[in-house]
Amino acid sequence: MTDYTTTGAVKAYLRVSGAGDDALLAELVTRASGLIDTHCGRWFSARTETRRYDASGPHITGRLLLLDADLLSVTAITNGDGTAITPAQIILRPNNWPPYFGVALRATTGLHWVHGGSPEGAISIEGTWGYSPTPPPDIVQASIRLSAWLYRQRDTGTEGLTAEPAPVVITPRGAALAPSRLPNDVLNLLNPYRRVRITSVA
């Protein structure tokens, strides 16, 4: 997982000097980044990997394969029967810009998503995954604000909150930070980036 801000940026926001809490702040930056990923249902960095998909199920609508993560670019696609699918045989959805939520086989190819025996994990897509290569400014600001808020929970935790629960944070020193809610301004920054789950396309 990628941290969306730095300890230095959080220290500047908090107006904290000295290195006494650097380890704690580094832990909270990582935790805040994870909370952002969980809340939004996506990550805001580029990750190169191969993801596998069943060759049948509700994630396949006709020639369209719906993805479980944001796709930035494709390196290689292998159909479930082991056949390589070329870039000229697909259309990435949406048409005009990443991140992409689906891969559609062009109707002119006559191809369909198939498997050679067992459908489980038969289709593979190798590429670069993520919402964006680097986090947008809103995500950077949210990570700074959330890291700082978690840091301040040692002393307080009642200002500008919502009813949304947050997991307990265990610091490197073994202290348990258990905020019961997240700040409104952080949620306002994050909510436009929440990933919409598409289950079918007409």
RAGIQUI-V411437 format. One record per residue. RES is the residue in one small letter. SS is DSSP state (helix for helix, strand for strand, loop for the rest). OMEGA is omega in degrees with one decimal (999 if undefined). D_LAST is the distance of its C-alpha to the last C-alpha in Angstrom with 2 decimals. Layout:
# RAGIQUI-V411437
RES:SS:OMEGA:D_LAST + RES:SS:OMEGA:D_LAST
This chain:
# RAGIQUI-V411437
m:loop:-179.5:34.95 + t:loop:172.6:35.93 + d:loop:-175.6:37.91 + y:loop:173.6:36.59 + t:loop:-178.3:40.06 + t:loop:175.1:43.68 + t:helix:179.7:46.59 + g:helix:-179.7:48.42 + a:helix:179.1:45.77 + v:helix:177.6:45.78 + k:helix:177.7:49.59 + a:helix:178.4:49.69 + y:helix:-178.7:47.36 + l:helix:-173.5:49.56 + r:loop:178.2:52.76 + v:loop:176.2:53.87 + s:loop:-178.1:56.55 + g:loop:-175.0:57.97 + a:loop:-174.5:56.34 + g:loop:-177.9:57.06 + d:loop:-176.2:53.49 + d:helix:-179.8:51.74 + a:helix:177.7:50.78 + l:helix:-179.0:49.37 + l:helix:177.4:47.41 + a:helix:177.4:46.00 + e:helix:-178.4:44.80 + l:helix:174.8:43.21 + v:helix:178.5:41.45 + t:helix:179.9:39.84 + r:helix:179.4:39.00 + a:helix:178.2:37.52 + s:helix:177.2:35.31 + g:helix:177.3:34.07 + l:helix:177.4:33.42 + i:helix:177.8:31.37 + d:helix:-178.2:29.21 + t:helix:-178.9:28.79 + h:helix:-175.7:27.98 + c:helix:-178.4:25.41 + g:loop:-179.6:23.86 + r:loop:174.9:24.56 + w:loop:-169.3:27.68 + f:loop:175.7:29.10 + s:loop:-178.8:30.91 + a:loop:-179.4:30.32 + r:strand:179.0:30.55 + t:strand:-178.7:30.77 + e:strand:174.3:29.72 + t:strand:177.8:27.89 + r:strand:-175.7:25.08 + r:strand:-176.7:24.08 + y:strand:174.0:20.91 + d:loop:-178.7:20.58 + a:loop:175.3:19.36 + s:loop:179.2:17.33 + g:loop:-175.7:15.65 + p:loop:178.5:12.70 + h:loop:176.3:12.85 + i:strand:178.0:11.81 + t:strand:-175.2:8.34 + g:loop:179.2:9.59 + r:loop:-176.5:11.83 + l:strand:174.6:10.69 + l:strand:178.6:13.22 + l:strand:-174.8:12.92 + l:strand:179.5:16.49 + d:strand:178.6:18.72 + a:strand:177.3:20.73 + d:strand:179.5:20.80 + l:strand:178.2:21.54 + l:strand:179.2:23.99 + s:strand:-177.6:24.79 + v:strand:173.0:24.68 + t:strand:-179.2:27.93 + a:strand:175.2:26.96 + i:strand:175.8:24.19 + t:strand:177.3:25.19 + n:loop:-174.6:22.96 + g:strand:177.8:23.80 + d:loop:178.9:26.30 + g:loop:-179.3:28.25 + t:loop:176.1:27.16 + a:strand:177.3:27.07 + i:strand:-175.1:24.06 + t:loop:177.6:25.26 + p:helix:-179.4:23.96 + a:helix:-177.1:23.62 + q:helix:-176.0:21.10 + i:strand:168.9:18.51 + i:strand:176.3:16.58 + l:strand:-179.1:16.65 + r:strand:0.4:13.97 + p:loop:-170.4:14.48 + n:loop:-159.9:16.24 + n:loop:-176.0:19.44 + w:loop:172.2:20.97 + p:loop:6.1:21.28 + p:loop:-178.3:20.76 + y:strand:179.4:17.76 + f:strand:-177.3:15.20 + g:strand:176.2:13.90 + v:strand:-179.3:15.24 + a:strand:172.9:13.47 + l:strand:179.6:15.67 + r:loop:-178.8:16.27 + a:helix:-177.5:15.51 + t:helix:-179.8:19.16 + t:helix:-174.9:20.51 + g:loop:-177.7:19.43 + l:loop:172.0:19.12 + h:loop:173.8:17.09 + w:loop:-174.2:17.59 + v:loop:173.8:20.60 + h:strand:-176.1:23.70 + g:loop:-179.6:27.32 + g:loop:177.0:28.31 + s:loop:-176.5:27.05 + p:loop:-172.9:23.46 + e:loop:177.1:24.65 + g:loop:-173.1:24.63 + a:loop:-177.4:24.60 + i:strand:177.6:22.57 + s:strand:177.0:24.44 + i:strand:175.7:23.68 + e:strand:-179.2:26.80 + g:strand:176.3:26.69 + t:strand:-171.6:27.48 + w:strand:177.1:25.59 + g:loop:179.1:25.73 + y:loop:-177.5:24.67 + s:loop:179.6:27.52 + p:loop:176.8:30.72 + t:loop:-176.7:32.83 + p:loop:175.2:32.18 + p:loop:-179.7:31.53 + p:helix:178.7:34.49 + d:helix:-179.4:32.90 + i:helix:176.0:32.55 + v:helix:-179.8:36.14 + q:helix:178.8:37.41 + a:helix:-179.3:35.63 + s:helix:175.4:37.16 + i:helix:-178.3:40.60 + r:helix:-177.8:40.40 + l:helix:176.6:39.17 + s:helix:179.5:41.79 + a:helix:179.6:44.46 + w:helix:177.0:43.38 + l:helix:178.9:43.57 + y:helix:-177.4:46.97 + r:helix:-179.8:48.24 + q:loop:175.9:47.27 + r:loop:-174.5:50.57 + d:loop:-176.0:52.34 + t:loop:-179.7:49.93 + g:loop:-174.0:46.39 + t:loop:-173.3:46.19 + e:loop:171.9:45.22 + g:loop:-172.5:41.85 + l:strand:172.9:39.87 + t:loop:-178.3:36.75 + a:loop:-177.7:36.15 + e:loop:-177.0:33.86 + p:loop:175.0:35.70 + a:loop:-179.4:36.62 + p:loop:174.5:37.98 + v:loop:178.3:41.71 + v:strand:174.6:43.00 + i:strand:-176.2:45.89 + t:loop:177.3:47.93 + p:loop:179.3:50.07 + r:loop:178.8:53.05 + g:loop:179.7:51.65 + a:loop:179.4:51.05 + a:strand:174.0:48.15 + l:strand:-172.3:46.23 + a:loop:176.7:44.16 + p:loop:-177.8:42.41 + s:loop:-176.2:40.73 + r:loop:178.7:38.40 + l:loop:-176.8:37.01 + p:strand:178.8:38.01 + n:helix:-175.4:36.03 + d:helix:176.0:36.30 + v:helix:179.2:34.86 + l:helix:177.7:31.81 + n:helix:176.6:31.41 + l:helix:-172.0:31.42 + l:helix:-170.6:29.01 + n:helix:176.9:26.34 + p:loop:-178.0:24.58 + y:loop:-179.9:24.25 + r:loop:-175.8:22.64 + r:loop:178.0:19.71 + v:loop:178.1:16.37 + r:loop:179.0:14.92 + i:loop:-177.2:11.20 + t:loop:178.3:10.34 + s:loop:177.6:6.67 + v:loop:-178.8:3.79 + a:loop:999:0.00
